[in-house]
Amino acid sequence: MVAAAGDEAVQAGIEAAAPLVCTEITKVFGEDLAAALTLLDEGASRQVVQERTGCLIAVRDATFSVERGEIFVVMGLSGSGKSTLIRCLSRLIEPTSGTVEIDGTPIGDLDDEGLRELRRSRLSMVFQHFGLFPHRKVIDNVAFGLEIQGATKADRYERALQVLEVVGLQDWTDHFPQQLSGGMQQRVGLARALCVEPEILFFDEPFSALDPLIRRDMQDELLSLQASMRRTLVFITHDFHEALKLGDRIAIMKDGEFVQVGTPEQIVSAPADEYVREFTEDAPKTKVVTVGSVMRPLDGETPAGEPVSLGAVLDDVLPRLLASPEALCVADDQGQVVGTVDRDRVAALLDEGSRAGAAAGDRTVEPR
Amino acid sequence: MTTAAPSAAPSEASSTIEARLALDRQRRMRSGGGLAIGVAVLVAVQIALSSLGGFPESLVIPLADWIDDARRWVINNQTSHWSFSFFFNPVSDMIDWGLRAVEWFLLWLPWYVVVGATAMVATSVLGLRAGLLAGVGVLYFGAIGLWTESLQTVALMAVAVAISVAIGVPVGIAAARYDRLQQALRPALDAMQTLPAFVYLIPVVLLFGVARVPAIIATVVYALPPVIRLTNLGIRTVPAVTVEAAEMFGATPRQTLRKVQFPLALPSVLTGINQTIMMALSIVVIAALIGAGGLGQVVLVSLRGLFVGRALEAGLAIVVLAVIMDRVTHGAAGIGTRRRLRLMPDALAHLEPVRWVESVLSAIDGGLSRAGSMLAVPMSRKLGVEALVRHPRKVLGGALLLVGTLVGAAIGRADFPGAISFSFADRIDWLVDWVRDNLYEIGGTWFGTGWFSDSITIYAVTPLRELFSSDLAWPVVVLAVALAAWRLGGPALAAFCTACAAGLGFLGMWTLSMDTFAQVIVAVAMAILCGIPLGVLAARNDRFERMLKPVLDFLQTIPSFVLLVPVIIMFNVGRIPGIIASVLYALPAATRLTNLGIRQVEGEATEASKAFGATRGQTLRKVQLPLAAPSIIAGINQTVMLVLAMVVIAGLVGGGGLGLETVKGLRRTDSVGSGFVAGMAIVLLAMLLDRMLQAWTRRFTPVAGGN
């Protein structure tokens, strides 16, 4: 419903290239940038650069691309540089080096006017503390982007009302933001971002200021919206569970650098290092790991019974596994049986996690 | 020998304690020693130079003569030189034209339209009760026979404030955008706010002569800082994420400013305008010295002729104007707080007649609203302005005022009717006589206000003045300033303050400066002795605080010069009323900040002290006052600056010192030079005191940081 008519055309035109490609983005805060960059090129560590030049490396060599319709989550603790990174993507913060390409256009080359045009037509952002305009009614907040573009009042109100209906706030149009609860305020923030029909949406920890239950509702709502609108999303969070739930792919960030980039399943089942493993320890693995990655390849006979899908997560098959000691057969997309899964395989996976956790506890590892 | 072992430990411990105490003593000695050495040096220098006394004539720079030369040049070139024909004169003409236009319009309006408009505006912002009071206040202008003068003052204010806003808001916006500009402006604004209004008059007179335009220019210069500051502050305090959101939607800097930053900064900007209006009003009387006319002129002329009653009538008119303008603009700054139409205080709401009155009022209001709608709906359709429909009362009010104006113009009866007349000048004059006959020496005894002012003069002001200006050799005074400044803020401050102090001498204003300085010291001492205990009391007693608040509010709203009038009634003219008025003028600052400082300590620190069984007195002495010190010292800082401003103004009513010299320069063209130099001496004195006090305040700030 949010998808516009021009969607197909755009899709056809840029099918080949990813809408957002970032190459070696680095952001350094400080005075002596040249010296800091030279040191970085020589491979100096963040601490060394800070000691020698007084410059802070907020983001270092972030390289990634986001596909159309994908939710790309950047997960990191506070101070890891994720908020700086997302601001570099729209040049709210100017990256020190590296390029950001949106639909093949390097945005670093745009002048002020071009950048404004890009932000008006293609990008949108949802902010951690909402960033709503307290002096404007809900509807004028939502219609702000169109107002900036010079749309008539009738046009922008019509569109704003549609979007407000999508987020369920059609009865609150004439209230002021402060009169709304936190969850509702962020719905306004979301509606405001959607109102301009952007191709790419940036989410800067949008749900972290919300209560846990409201947060879950908002996550579900975002997923269902995304299912219908298929935009390109970059989502920042410090909550690993949120990253697992929303992300098609997740980048884990530490001290300004990507530690690991992968699908939730890849990260949970094969953490790149100790730092990532600590996050995965209490992760709900059965919600992430698919049957395909724990199945035993087919050797000989095929067990009887209804096959489970290769791409199903373990949670979906656990009731059946617990109900019978028999192995279940696994089928691929074409319905071809390709392997089996049984209790032992699942138990082994879960056990591995708990043993790693116990080991970590013995060594009393520092959290960061 | 075996007994030695157990006794060793305690002795060791006691020795460390003793060492610690000794160290403590040493440290105290050292800091006391520095002081003692300083005093010894001063005494030695004094003995060596005791014959020197005041500042020698031979060292004085003849700045006054140069200024007089400049003045002559200005007079001779006013019609010929390009800077006048292309800049100063056109600016002057434009302001004059604007002022005449506003004044003509206000006086052309029928008097009842002015009263009604004021009442309506006040009602819509503050409620019905305030509206009626505002209407009565405006009637007072006419009733005391000062209708024209009052509206002249209003016109002067309107033009001055309009110019201040027209300059201040754009400058504030620019300062918010460019850090460099903000940094460049800050010291200038600080200086503008530190200096007494007085010193602006002479340079303006030098360039523009004595007339109403220079009065407006001086007012603008004096009243400009708050708008700039608060516009800048308001825009800078808009949360970064809000601005970021606007940028993210591709808003241009202009759009961001117009649609996001400025609307959010508006309350702050309005507060700035409110402060500007109040500052402009406070200078209105002083500006009369250079030909501003209006109410200030009446106060000034009456006081010079010792018609205290008339002065008080006119002074009260200024206070009424100040209160109306303050409350209305203050109310307007608190946007979005819609007030209910109520006449009676809420406390009486349960009484039957009150409720009856209120219901009648709300019925009338409903009727007005409906009548307004009948007018507003067709009007909005015709004019295509939707907004009219939402404000039926305002449309109706505007229509009524318009009709009133037209009727007044048609029948030609716009002047304030002589029938409405009221005067209490006679009674005040009688009171002045009565005070002189009865209170100066109560019941023929030695005791009375006369004794009070004589005591202050004989035992405090005169000895201090003599001490500074002639008993002490001038290098001793300068050296004392240098040492104090060094202790407070290090060598840089010492150099600055020494330069300022010595500058007083080089300007040839040593004796007069010391006179003013002595008055400042006495007034500050009195203000602190009254203000801080009052603040402590207010902090510990909520009821007392509530009682004190309106008194302090009132004292802060009264323009400084008007405050002199009632004091003169009690103490006659001379140095003492100036000092007493300074104390009253500065009291709110000392009291408020003491109260605030102590109240901020409330909470855990106070509770902890109580939990250890401290008495209220102990808690106050050991916890609350030390923690409140930064705030109290900030209060003292403000007190000194306010006192200085007032003492200078009191030069007009016999206070003498630098103030009087400045006024002389304004009154007589042949002493413009010495008046200008006196003004510069005021600037030096103000900067010296301000820098030293700020250094003192800074020394205490870490204590608050540790809290």
Interface residues (C-beta under 8 A of the other chain):
Chain A: R87 S90 L92 L115 R116 E117 L118 R119 R120 S121 L123 S124 M125 F127 Q128 H129 F130 G131 L132 F133 P134 H135 F144 G145 E147 I148 Q149 R192 V196
Chain B: P239 V241 T242 E244 A245 A246 E247 M248 F249 G250 A251 T252 Q255 K259 V260 P263 L264
